[in-house]
Amino acid sequence: MRARFITLEGIDGAGKSSHLEFIRAWLGARKIEAVFTREPGGTALGEALRALLLAPATQVSLESETLLMFASRQEHILQVIAPALERGHWVVSDRFSDASFAYQGAGRGVPAERIQVLADWVQQGLEPDLTFLFDVDPAVAQQRMAANRELDRFELEHAAFHQRVRQAYLERAALTPRFCVLDSSRELAVIQQDIARRLTALMEAD
């Protein structure tokens, strides 16, 4: 069976973490070797940049934020994603380049053309086989986050920012067949049934 690259996307508070654990268990039950990782992060450099970029006190230009995200992604691909796929392992990443188009692009206002140049340079044709987009109203997402943890630099952004991010995700999903958009306001078990169906189809493809 060919290795697969799966990504999870959505606004902060959409419930990606819970579904990531479900995917881990689903793959494990089928004896599928998989690497689970995240962005920004996944490497020593990536985790250091994650701490910097998510810290509420950090002040950085939108251009520098975008470049740092792709610097993290470059090392992530070279050190984690590409080697795992070459070994025949599946890779499941909490965020990938779609997040840059949504957050730095629609959210911050970096032109999509500039982000695409960076994506082409860093990814060298690498794209996910399947992207789960967990979609939820930003107001619901904010309520979930406020009840569970201290908010990071992105989570603290105003409502209009999160609405732009959500809309950008939905627009990308409408144009890209690899996306599976899931209404994340539904019951957890119902969402996970949909995830299992898409994973089964992916496993049986080719």
Backbone torsions as a table, in degrees:
resi	resn	phi	psi	omega
1	MET	NA	131.9	-178.9
2	ARG	-67.4	144.0	176.2
3	ALA	-65.3	148.7	-179.3
4	ARG	-123.4	151.1	176.8
5	PHE	-118.3	114.6	-177.2
6	ILE	-116.4	137.6	175.6
7	THR	-124.2	151.9	176.8
8	LEU	-116.5	129.0	-178.1
9	GLU	-132.7	167.4	178.9
10	GLY	146.6	163.5	178.3
11	ILE	-66.7	160.0	176.9
12	ASP	-60.2	133.8	-178.9
13	GLY	92.6	6.6	-178.9
14	ALA	-80.6	-10.5	176.2
15	GLY	98.1	20.6	-177.9
16	LYS	-58.7	-39.3	-175.2
17	SER	-60.3	-43.6	179.3
18	SER	-62.9	-41.9	-177.9
19	HIS	-73.3	-29.1	176.3
20	LEU	-61.2	-41.6	179.1
21	GLU	-67.6	-34.6	176.5
22	PHE	-64.5	-43.7	179.1
23	ILE	-62.8	-40.7	177.7
24	ARG	-58.0	-46.5	-179.2
25	ALA	-67.6	-38.6	-178.9
26	TRP	-63.8	-46.8	179.4
27	LEU	-67.3	-40.4	179.6
28	GLY	-61.5	-39.0	-179.9
29	ALA	-64.9	-22.7	180.0
30	ARG	-103.1	11.9	176.4
31	LYS	59.1	33.3	177.7
32	ILE	-92.6	118.2	178.5
33	GLU	-67.2	127.7	-176.8
34	ALA	-143.8	147.9	174.4
35	VAL	-108.9	129.3	179.1
36	PHE	-109.9	130.7	-173.6
37	THR	-149.2	-175.2	-176.5
38	ARG	-154.1	162.2	175.6
39	GLU	-132.8	145.8	-15.1
40	PRO	-63.5	148.1	-178.5
41	GLY	140.8	-156.9	177.1
42	GLY	88.0	-21.8	177.2
43	THR	-134.7	171.5	178.4
44	ALA	-60.4	-45.1	177.9
45	LEU	-64.2	-44.4	-178.0
46	GLY	-61.5	-40.4	179.7
47	GLU	-68.4	-36.1	177.2
48	ALA	-65.3	-42.8	177.9
49	LEU	-67.4	-34.9	177.7
50	ARG	-60.3	-47.8	-180.0
51	ALA	-59.5	-39.5	-180.0
52	LEU	-69.4	-48.3	-173.4
53	LEU	-72.1	-26.9	-178.5
54	LEU	-92.7	-11.9	-178.7
55	ALA	-66.9	127.5	-178.8
56	PRO	-57.3	-27.6	-177.5
57	ALA	-80.4	-11.3	-176.6
58	THR	-68.2	132.7	174.5
59	GLN	-119.5	120.1	-176.0
60	VAL	-150.6	145.8	178.8
61	SER	-67.8	156.4	-179.1
62	LEU	-64.3	-32.8	177.9
63	GLU	-66.3	-45.4	-179.7
64	SER	-65.9	-38.2	177.3
65	GLU	-59.1	-43.8	-179.8
66	THR	-64.4	-45.0	179.9
67	LEU	-64.1	-38.8	178.4
68	LEU	-66.5	-37.0	176.5
69	MET	-60.9	-42.0	-179.2
70	PHE	-76.9	-27.1	173.0
71	ALA	-64.0	-43.9	175.7
72	SER	-60.9	-42.9	-178.5
73	ARG	-65.3	-38.2	178.8
74	GLN	-57.9	-49.6	179.4
75	GLU	-66.9	-34.5	178.9
76	HIS	-61.1	-45.3	179.3
77	ILE	-65.3	-48.5	-175.2
78	LEU	-67.0	-39.6	-173.4
79	GLN	-93.1	-28.1	-171.7
80	VAL	-120.8	-60.3	-169.3
81	ILE	-66.9	-56.2	-176.9
82	ALA	-61.7	-45.4	178.7
83	PRO	-61.2	-39.2	179.8
84	ALA	-65.3	-44.4	178.8
85	LEU	-63.2	-38.1	178.2
86	GLU	-65.1	-30.7	177.0
87	ARG	-77.2	-7.1	-177.8
88	GLY	89.8	10.3	179.0
89	HIS	-89.3	148.5	172.1
90	TRP	-74.9	153.4	175.2
91	VAL	-125.4	129.8	177.4
92	VAL	-121.7	116.1	-175.9
93	SER	-118.5	130.1	172.3
94	ASP	-77.9	94.2	-178.0
95	ARG	84.6	150.1	174.0
96	PHE	-154.9	-149.4	-171.0
97	SER	-64.5	-26.3	177.1
98	ASP	-56.5	-32.5	179.3
99	ALA	-64.4	-34.3	179.4
100	SER	-68.3	-40.0	176.9
101	PHE	-65.0	-34.7	-178.6
102	ALA	-79.2	-50.5	-174.0
103	TYR	-82.4	-56.4	-179.4
104	GLN	-75.1	-32.4	179.6
105	GLY	-76.0	-79.1	-177.4
106	ALA	-67.2	-40.0	-177.2
107	GLY	-69.4	-51.7	-174.9
108	ARG	-90.8	-28.1	179.8
109	GLY	103.0	12.9	174.7
110	VAL	-70.7	130.3	-179.7
111	PRO	-57.1	135.9	-178.5
112	ALA	-58.9	-30.7	-179.4
113	GLU	-63.4	-38.2	178.9
114	ARG	-68.7	-41.0	178.5
115	ILE	-64.3	-38.5	-179.9
116	GLN	-64.2	-37.7	176.8
117	VAL	-60.2	-45.2	178.8
118	LEU	-65.1	-41.6	-179.9
119	ALA	-62.6	-43.4	179.5
120	ASP	-63.3	-40.6	-177.7
121	TRP	-67.6	-47.1	-174.9
122	VAL	-77.6	-41.8	-172.4
123	GLN	-83.1	-26.3	178.8
124	GLN	50.5	44.1	177.8
125	GLY	90.7	-8.2	179.4
126	LEU	-71.1	124.1	176.7
127	GLU	-136.8	151.0	176.4
128	PRO	-63.3	150.8	172.1
129	ASP	-78.5	-30.6	-177.9
130	LEU	-150.7	134.4	175.8
131	THR	-123.9	118.2	173.4
132	PHE	-86.2	121.3	175.7
133	LEU	-107.1	111.9	178.9
134	PHE	-90.4	110.5	-172.3
135	ASP	-104.5	131.4	179.0
136	VAL	-153.2	152.6	177.4
137	ASP	-62.9	134.2	-178.8
138	PRO	-55.9	-33.3	179.4
139	ALA	-64.6	-39.6	177.6
140	VAL	-66.6	-42.3	179.9
141	ALA	-61.5	-41.7	179.7
142	GLN	-63.5	-39.4	178.1
143	GLN	-63.1	-41.7	179.1
144	ARG	-61.8	-46.9	-176.3
145	MET	-67.8	-42.5	-178.3
146	ALA	-61.6	-27.5	-177.7
147	ALA	-84.9	-14.0	-170.4
148	ASN	-116.4	-24.3	-172.7
149	ARG	-164.7	168.0	170.7
150	GLU	-73.5	142.1	-174.0
151	LEU	-86.7	143.8	178.3
152	ASP	-90.0	-175.1	-173.6
153	ARG	-60.3	-36.7	178.9
154	PHE	-79.1	-40.7	-179.3
155	GLU	-64.0	-25.8	180.0
156	LEU	-80.0	-5.3	-180.0
157	GLU	-63.8	158.8	-176.7
158	HIS	-70.5	166.3	-173.9
159	ALA	-60.4	-37.7	-178.6
160	ALA	-63.0	-36.2	177.4
161	PHE	-60.0	-50.0	-177.9
162	HIS	-66.0	-32.2	177.4
163	GLN	-68.2	-38.8	177.1
164	ARG	-65.0	-41.1	178.4
165	VAL	-61.8	-46.6	179.9
166	ARG	-59.9	-45.7	-178.2
167	GLN	-63.3	-39.5	178.5
168	ALA	-63.1	-41.5	177.0
169	TYR	-59.9	-47.0	-177.7
170	LEU	-64.5	-36.8	178.7
171	GLU	-67.7	-40.9	176.8
172	ARG	-64.8	-41.1	-179.6
173	ALA	-62.4	-36.4	-178.7
174	ALA	-67.2	-21.9	-176.1
175	LEU	-103.9	-6.7	-171.2
176	THR	-127.8	112.2	-174.7
177	PRO	-60.5	-23.8	-177.1
178	ARG	-70.0	-11.3	-179.0
179	PHE	-78.7	140.1	168.5
180	CYS	-122.0	107.3	-177.2
181	VAL	-87.9	125.8	-177.8
182	LEU	-122.5	129.6	177.0
183	ASP	-70.8	107.2	-173.4
184	SER	-84.7	5.7	176.2
185	SER	-88.5	-7.0	-178.9
186	ARG	-79.3	174.6	177.9
187	GLU	-63.9	145.7	-175.9
188	LEU	-56.4	-44.9	-176.8
189	ALA	-63.4	-35.5	-179.7
190	VAL	-68.5	-43.4	177.8
191	ILE	-61.9	-42.1	-177.2
192	GLN	-69.1	-26.8	172.6
193	GLN	-63.5	-41.8	178.0
194	ASP	-65.5	-41.1	178.0
195	ILE	-60.5	-45.5	-178.5
196	ALA	-61.6	-39.2	179.2
197	ARG	-64.0	-42.6	-179.5
198	ARG	-70.6	-35.8	177.0
199	LEU	-66.1	-38.7	177.6
200	THR	-62.3	-45.4	179.6
201	ALA	-62.7	-39.9	179.4
202	LEU	-65.6	-41.6	-179.2
203	MET	-64.3	-35.6	-175.4
204	GLU	-88.6	-8.1	-179.1
205	ALA	-70.1	157.0	179.2
206	ASP	63.6	NA	NA
